[in-house]
């Protein structure tokens, strides 16, 4: 049986303005972190662990649950713009000034709106 980095990753929390976010961080620290944005109704538990290991081989990878989805508190958002605001709130709560964003499915729309 394989052991993946996410198997050993701890669930961490960070207080934002509208929610307590739950996230995991894997890979080597330093550089510009890669923040993963889940698809519709996706959580940090839904990412493929082998895919995450490949990303984390060369990147500081952060996966998180958006406001009201999965582990975090707060009211779930009702629009792409609302989820983008949640992603930005999470990134700012971590004190990150620069990140690379990678979104899967609806998360791709969220990352595009977050970057605009």
Buried (B, 14 or more C-beta within 10 A) or exposed (E): EEEBBBEEBEEEBBEBEBBBBBBBBBBEEEEEBBBBBBBEEBBBBEBEBEEBBEBBEEBBBBBBBBBBBBBBBBEBBEEBBBBBBBBBBBBEBBEEEEBBBBBBEBBBBBBEBBEE
